[in-house]
């Protein structure tokens, strides 16, 4: 099992920036990739970005490409999401997730951190 704890959420004005961090513990040697998702009220959970632990390859959802940047440190078992030019529609609960080796899906989740963008 892998445990994930997010931090860095909060209230920010539109156009501002925020950086989320996630620390993994437990069986971290089994991590294949880590990613970020979000869920806004009344909406389904949405994929944002992910980074592969070994090749350091990252990919993004079109909705955040060019504004958000994911980075990871597999030595420290941390992953971050730098969010720039935030918009009102970015308001959501943001979740860190881990995809373990031999798994085809993200199956370890953090508790979530609230990001609220105000006008």
N, C-alpha and C positions, 0 to 999 in steps of 0.2 A: 504494500500500500504506500501511496504517496500523499502527503498532506501539503496543502497549499494555503498560504495566507497572503491576502492582498493588502496593500496600503496605498495611500496617496490620493484617495478620492476627496471630493469636496465641492465647494461652490466657486464658480468662475464666471466671469462675464464673457459674453459672446466675443469671439476674436482672440480670446486669451488662450493660455496654454496650461497644461497639467501633465504631470508625470505619475503614472501608476507603477507600482513595483509588486512583485510576487516572489515569495521565498518558498522553496520546496524543501521538504524534509521526509525522512523515512527511506524507502527503497529508491533513492534518487538514481541509482545506477541503472535502473530499469526504464528511465525516461528516454523516449525516442524524439519527442518534440513537445514544445510548450506553445500555448496560444492564449489569445484574449477573445472573449465574447462579450456581448452585452444584451440586456433585455430591458426594453422600455415598457412602461405600463400598457397593458392590453396588447402587447406584441410578442411574437415568438423570439426566442433567443437567437441572436445574430452573430455569425462568425465575423471577426475583425481582422485578425492577423495571427500568423504562426511562424515559428522558427524551428528548423530541424537542428537537433543537438549536435550531430556529428559533422554534417557538411556546412552548418551555419546558413543554410538557405532559408529565406523568408518569403512569405507571400501574403497578400492583402486582399481584403474585399474592396471592390470598386468604390464603395461608399466612403472609404477612408484613405484610399491610395493618394499619396502626395501630402496628406495632412498628419497621418499617424506613422510612427516608426517603432518597430519592435526590436529589442536587443536582448541578448541573453549572455549569461556568464555560467557556463556549465561547471566551472570549478567552484563557484559559490552557490550553484543551484538557484540562481535568480533570473527572472525575466522582467523586463520593463516595457512600458508602452508610453512613448512620448506623444502627446496629443497637442497639436497646434491648430490655430485658427478654428477654435471650437465653435460649434453652431448650436442653436437652441435644440435642434433635433438629435444632438449627441447626448442629451440628458437620458440617463439610464443607470441601471446597476451593471457594473462591469465585473466580469468573472475571469479569473485566471484558470487555465485548464492544462492538464498534462495528458499526452498520449504515450502510453507505455509500449515498449517493444512487443511485437507479436500482436498488437492490437490495431484495428483499422479505424478506431474512433478515439476521441478524447474521452477518457473515462475517469479522470480524477479532477475534482472541482474545488475551487476555493469558496469561501462563504459570500463573496461579492463585496464590492465597495461602491457607494453611491457617487455618481458624478452629476452635478446639476449645473446647467449652463443658463445664465440669466441674461436678459436683454438690457 
